[in-house]
Amino acid sequence: MGGISIWQLLIIALIVVLLFGTKKLRSLGGDLGGAVKGFKNAMSSDDDKKAIEDTSAQNTQADPKAQATDKKPESKDKEQA
């Protein structure tokens, strides 16, 4: 009674298609899909960066000597270059 029935949704969809055309709606859908995909990729890369930062912070707290040994080869590479 208070909701929208399937027939009302179909009529609204038909009016939208008549107003904008299928090409415009198709390109709009593609743009929207690309934006959502880009957003998901950005969110997953942020999560990956946070996970890497967390593990590196835990590693430096757990073994500070390992960090010191990591720096030594870099200085040797700089001296050789």
Secondary structure, DSSP 8 states (H G I E B T S, - for coil): --S--HHHHHHHHHHHHHHH-HHHHHHHHHHHHHHHHHHHHHHHHHHHHHHHHHHHHHHHHH-HHHHHHHHHHHHHHHHH-
